[in-house]
């Protein structure tokens, strides 16, 4: 299978659109992972707080 990367006269529109889309997807993935880490840390903190100090 061979890909044809020639976008012809529309390349000035096509390639920036691909780059922008890839950048937005990367940002969305990074933001989701970051939020998940924060939520998990908050849940663990609340869980530890609810258990209280143990002797």
C-alpha positions as CSV (number, residue, x, y, z in Angstrom):
1,X,0.0,0.0,0.0
2,X,1.4,3.3,-1.0
3,X,0.2,6.7,0.1
4,X,0.0,9.7,-2.2
5,X,1.0,12.8,-0.1
6,X,0.6,15.2,-3.0
7,X,-2.4,17.4,-2.2
8,X,-1.9,19.5,-5.4
9,X,-3.1,23.0,-5.4
10,X,-5.0,22.5,-2.2
11,X,-1.9,21.5,-0.2
12,X,-1.7,25.0,1.4
13,X,-5.1,24.2,3.0
14,X,-4.9,20.5,3.6
15,X,-1.5,20.1,5.4
16,X,-2.1,22.9,7.9
17,X,-5.5,21.4,8.6
18,X,-3.9,18.0,9.3
19,X,-1.3,19.6,11.5
20,X,-3.9,21.6,13.5
21,X,-6.1,18.5,13.9
22,X,-3.1,16.4,15.2
23,X,-2.2,19.2,17.6
24,X,-5.7,19.5,18.9
25,X,-6.0,15.7,19.4
26,X,-2.6,15.7,21.2
27,X,-3.8,18.5,23.5
28,X,-7.1,16.8,24.2
29,X,-5.3,13.5,25.2
30,X,-2.8,15.3,27.4
31,X,-5.5,17.3,29.1
32,X,-7.6,14.2,29.7
33,X,-4.7,12.3,31.2
34,X,-3.8,15.3,33.4
35,X,-7.4,15.7,34.6
36,X,-7.6,12.0,35.3
37,X,-4.5,12.2,37.5
38,X,-5.9,15.1,39.4
39,X,-9.2,13.4,40.0
40,X,-7.5,10.2,41.1
41,X,-5.3,12.1,43.5
42,X,-8.3,14.0,44.9
43,X,-10.2,10.8,45.3
44,X,-7.3,9.1,47.1
45,X,-6.9,12.2,49.4
46,X,-10.7,12.2,50.3
47,X,-10.6,8.4,50.9
48,X,-7.6,8.8,53.2
49,X,-9.3,11.7,54.9
50,X,-12.6,9.7,55.4
51,X,-10.7,6.8,57.1
52,X,-9.2,9.2,59.6
53,X,-6.0,8.6,61.6
54,X,-5.4,5.0,62.6
55,X,-3.4,4.1,65.6
